[in-house]
Each structure stands twice: as structure tokens, then as C-alpha cells.
Amino acid sequence: MKFKIFYHNIFQKHIVPKGHPEKPERIITINDLISNKFSSFIHEIEKRETYKHISKIHSDSYLETIYSLKPINGLVQLDEDTFFSENTLEAAEYAVSGLLQSIDFVMKEKNNRSFVCSRPPGHHAEPDKAMGFCIFSNAAIGAKYALEKYKLKKVAVLDFDVHHGNGTQSFFEKDQKNLIFASSHEMPLFPGTGNKSEIGCGNIINQPLKGNTTGQDFLKVWINNIFPKVKELKPELIILSAGFDAHKDDPLSSVQLSSKDYKYLTDEIVDFANNYCNGRIVSILEGGYNIKALKETVELHIKSLIKS
């Protein structure tokens, strides 16, 4: 088994207003963590031509708007809580580049795994709009890329961010039988999507959680409800939308997970991947807004991904 962490300092330069939860301190803290404890696994992301891959998920009109923004020494507000600074486009493109390189690495051999440490996050970005801190729908872009380049029959995105990945789902549910989306998320909560009844063409699995859900009940949802359904769909690659904001100390949710619950879930995902898709896992950072909890959970997540 081989493992890599994909990172670039450009992610620190995506600027948001003071007091915004998706702040550069998140990635700075994780960079300190990986530099001190996982330095041998770090791979600096190389910039790729990403537009052709992004344009397979996002509309021409949306991309025309995003690529025309020029916020020199200021911020452009894209929606209620999504902001675009001078370096945001480059950071978002590097996030896509990192995910594509991560997929290439994982597909080289069986049992390869990776973690893409990036921002802005992506799972709320819909085909025609930015949303919920997100610019490009990274996981969807990566899944489409993997299908096409490696001629895979099916790719699964497993999303354990506390907020439903409406952006990923919005692409997957449009007659994409070879793309699987499975999500656990608090409901009711932003963005308001993710009911069990939202099943796409049989490729969407939504498991809403109550606000006071404990770690034990959270893990039961994955083990008893999500994994069996994903197994039936037979993915050949797993992409994780790794959000750590269901932690009990996170300010944007009320689910009650401990840091160790993320270790337990990642262990289960690794076992599932080993049994059903040659151990191949690509994880990309989504949410997590309590800095201390984010550091703890990401460290445990990486340690579980590294184990054989």
C-alpha cells in the first residue's frame, strides 16, 4: 500500500471576510499537522490544465462568470456566504489539479490511498452556481475524470460532511448510473436537500441524521444502511468528501461525533474498499470549522488511511 497527501500553499491565499468559518486558518493548521507528523507523505500539487475537466460538470455561463471575475485587493460575494478573492480561482483550480493527480496516483496500483488537503471546498457547488463556500464541485469533477480516463464502470463518492452535498448530487442524479453518491448529513440543516426520497436513478443514497445523533448511531447508519447499498452498486474507486463538521464541538452543526468516531468510520471505509474496490480511496477535504477538532479528526483520518 502506498499513500500520499496532496497539498499546495496557494490554499492559504483564498481570502474570506473576518469571522467567516471557512478561513485560511483551517488549512494552515492542517499544513502544520502534516508537516510535523506526515511530512514523508506530502506531495506538492502541480498545476494542470483543469478547465476541460471543470467544464464537464459546470455550465458555460457559470464558468464565464467565474473566469471573468477580477477582485484585485477586494472580495466579490457570490452568494450569502461564498466569497471570491484575488487568489480564489487559482486555489480552486489547484484543488481540482490535486484531486486529478491524486486519482492518477491511486489508480496506478491496488490499495493506493490519498488525501487532498485543499480549499475552497466543493460539494455544494452546483453546475450553474457557487454555493456554501464552494466554487467547483471537486468530487464530481474527479469522479467523471476517473470514469473516462480509466474506463471504470462505477465510481462512488461517499460524503460524511454534516451538510448535504447538493452540488455532487445535482450532477450525479442526472442519468449518471455509473456514478454513485452516498451521504450522511444533519437534517434539517443547510442546504435543505438530502431527503431519503432523493434517489436519482437508483444511484443516490441519502441518510439524514437528527441533530443530536451520537457517534454510535452515526456508525450504525453507515454500517447498516449505506455500505450494503453501495456494495450492491459495485464501485471500483471511492472518493471521500471528507467533512469533519459533524464533530460535537463544531459551530455549524449539532451532531455529536467525537474525534475518534471519524477514525472508526475511516477504518470501516478502508475495510470496505479493501474488500470491494481493490483498496482504492481518494479523500478530499470538505468542511470542519472548529480548528482544534479539525486538527484532531484529520490526524486520525490520515492515520486510518495509512494503515494496511
Residue pairs with C-beta under 8 A, 6 or more apart in sequence:
1 111
1 112
1 113
1 279
1 308
2 105
2 109
2 111
2 112
2 113
3 41
3 112
3 113
3 114
3 115
3 305
3 306
4 41
4 42
4 43
4 102
4 105
4 114
4 115
5 34
5 38
5 41
5 42
5 43
5 114
5 115
5 116
5 117
5 302
6 43
6 45
6 98
6 99
6 101
6 102
6 114
6 115
6 116
6 117
6 118
7 31
7 34
7 42
7 43
7 44
7 45
7 98
7 116
7 117
7 118
8 44
8 45
8 94
8 98
8 118
9 31
10 87
10 90
10 91
10 94
11 24
11 27
11 91
11 94
11 95
11 117
11 118
11 119
12 24
12 27
12 28
12 31
13 24
13 85
13 86
13 87
13 90
13 91
14 24
14 85
14 87
14 88
14 91
14 92
14 119
14 120
15 24
15 75
15 83
15 85
15 86
15 87
15 88
16 22
16 23
16 24
16 75
16 83
16 85
16 133
17 75
17 83
20 81
20 83
21 133
21 251
21 252
21 289
22 119
22 120
22 121
22 133
22 287
22 289
24 119
25 291
26 119
26 288
26 289
26 291
26 294
27 117
27 118
27 119
29 291
29 294
29 295
30 117
30 285
30 294
30 295
30 298
31 117
33 295
33 298
33 299
34 41
34 42
34 117
34 302
35 42
37 299
38 302
41 306
43 101
43 105
45 94
45 97
45 98
45 101
45 118
46 97
46 101
47 93
47 94
47 97
48 96
48 97
48 100
48 101
50 93
50 96
50 97
50 100
51 63
53 96
53 100
53 141
53 144
53 145
54 63
54 93
54 96
54 136
54 141
55 63
56 141
56 144
57 127
57 136
57 137
57 140
57 141
57 144
57 171
58 125
58 127
58 128
58 136
58 137
59 127
59 128
61 128
62 127
62 128
62 129
62 130
66 84
66 89
66 130
66 135
67 89
69 76
69 84
69 89
71 84
71 85
71 86
71 88
72 86
73 86
74 85
74 86
75 83
75 84
75 85
76 83
76 84
76 85
77 83
77 84
78 84
78 129
78 130
78 135
79 129
79 130
79 131
79 132
81 132
81 133
82 130
82 131
82 132
82 133
82 134
82 135
84 130
84 135
88 120
88 135
89 135
91 118
91 119
91 120
92 120
92 135
92 136
93 136
94 118
95 116
95 118
95 119
95 120
95 122
95 136
95 138
95 284
96 136
96 138
96 141
96 142
98 116
98 118
98 284
99 116
99 118
99 138
99 139
99 141
99 142
99 145
99 282
99 284
100 141
100 142
100 145
102 114
102 115
102 116
102 142
102 282
102 284
103 142
103 145
103 146
103 149
103 237
103 239
103 282
104 149
105 112
105 114
106 112
106 113
106 114
106 237
106 280
106 281
106 282
107 146
107 149
107 150
107 237
107 280
110 278
110 279
110 280
111 274
111 278
111 279
111 280
111 308
112 279
112 280
113 270
113 273
113 279
113 280
113 281
113 282
113 283
113 305
113 306
114 281
114 282
114 283
114 305
115 242
115 283
115 284
115 285
115 301
115 302
115 305
116 138
116 282
116 283
116 284
116 285
117 285
117 298
118 138
118 284
118 285
119 285
120 133
120 134
120 135
121 133
121 134
121 138
121 243
121 285
121 286
121 287
122 134
122 135
122 136
122 137
122 138
122 139
122 140
122 141
122 167
122 168
122 241
122 284
122 286
123 134
123 137
123 138
123 139
123 159
123 161
123 163
123 165
123 166
123 167
123 168
123 241
123 243
123 286
124 131
124 132
124 133
124 134
124 163
124 165
124 166
124 167
124 191
125 131
125 132
125 134
125 135
125 136
125 137
125 167
126 137
126 166
126 167
126 170
127 137
127 167
127 170
127 171
131 166
131 167
131 191
132 163
132 166
132 167
132 190
132 191
133 287
134 167
137 167
137 168
137 171
138 284
139 157
139 159
139 165
139 168
139 239
139 241
139 284
140 157
140 167
140 168
140 171
140 172
140 179
142 239
142 282
142 284
143 155
143 157
143 172
143 179
143 237
143 239
144 171
144 179
146 152
146 155
146 237
146 239
147 155
147 178
147 179
150 237
152 178
152 236
152 237
153 178
153 234
153 236
154 178
154 179
154 180
154 233
154 234
154 235
154 236
155 178
155 179
155 180
155 235
155 236
155 237
155 238
155 239
156 179
156 180
156 181
156 182
156 230
156 233
156 235
156 237
156 238
156 239
156 277
157 165
157 168
157 172
157 179
157 180
157 181
157 182
157 238
157 239
157 240
157 241
158 182
158 183
158 226
158 230
158 238
158 239
158 240
158 241
158 269
159 165
159 168
159 181
159 182
159 183
159 184
159 185
159 240
159 241
159 243
159 286
160 183
160 184
160 222
160 240
160 241
160 242
160 243
160 246
160 265
161 183
161 185
161 241
161 242
161 243
161 244
161 245
161 246
161 286
161 287
162 185
162 186
162 189
162 209
162 243
162 245
162 246
162 250
162 252
162 253
162 255
162 287
163 185
163 186
163 189
163 190
163 191
163 243
163 245
163 252
163 253
163 287
164 183
164 185
164 187
164 189
164 191
164 192
164 193
164 194
164 206
165 181
165 183
165 185
165 194
165 241
165 286
166 191
166 193
166 194
168 181
168 241
169 181
169 183
169 193
169 194
169 198
169 200
169 204
169 206
171 179
172 179
172 180
172 181
172 200
172 203
172 204
173 181
173 198
173 200
173 201
173 203
173 204
175 201
176 200
176 201
176 203
177 201
177 202
177 203
179 203
180 203
180 204
180 205
180 230
180 233
180 235
181 200
181 203
181 204
181 205
182 204
182 205
182 206
182 207
182 226
182 229
182 230
183 194
183 205
183 206
183 207
183 241
184 207
184 208
184 209
184 218
184 221
184 222
184 226
184 246
185 194
185 206
185 207
185 208
185 209
186 208
186 209
186 210
186 211
186 213
186 246
186 253
186 254
186 255
187 194
187 195
187 208
187 209
187 210
189 211
189 253
194 206
194 208
195 206
195 208
196 206
196 207
196 208
198 204
198 206
199 205
199 206
203 233
205 225
205 226
205 229
205 230
207 221
207 222
207 225
207 226
209 217
209 218
209 221
209 246
209 255
211 253
211 254
211 255
212 254
212 255
212 256
213 246
213 255
213 256
213 257
214 256
214 257
215 256
215 257
215 258
215 260
215 261
215 264
218 246
218 255
218 257
218 261
218 265
219 261
219 264
219 265
219 268
222 265
222 268
223 268
227 268
227 272
230 272
231 272
231 276
234 276
235 276
235 277
236 277
236 278
236 280
237 277
237 280
237 282
238 269
238 272
238 273
238 277
238 280
238 281
238 282
239 281
239 282
239 283
239 284
240 269
240 281
240 282
240 283
240 284
241 284
241 286
242 283
242 284
242 285
242 286
242 301
243 285
243 286
243 287
243 288
244 250
244 262
244 287
244 288
244 293
244 294
244 297
244 298
244 301
245 252
245 253
245 286
245 287
245 288
245 289
246 253
246 255
246 257
247 253
247 255
247 257
247 258
247 259
247 262
247 288
247 290
247 293
247 294
247 297
248 255
248 256
248 257
248 258
248 293
249 290
249 292
249 293
250 288
250 289
250 290
250 293
251 289
251 290
252 287
252 289
259 293
259 296
259 297
259 300
260 300
262 297
262 300
262 301
263 300
263 301
263 303
263 304
266 300
266 301
266 304
266 305
267 304
267 307
269 281
270 279
270 281
270 304
270 305
270 307
273 279
273 280
273 281
281 305
283 301
283 305
285 298
288 294
288 297
288 298
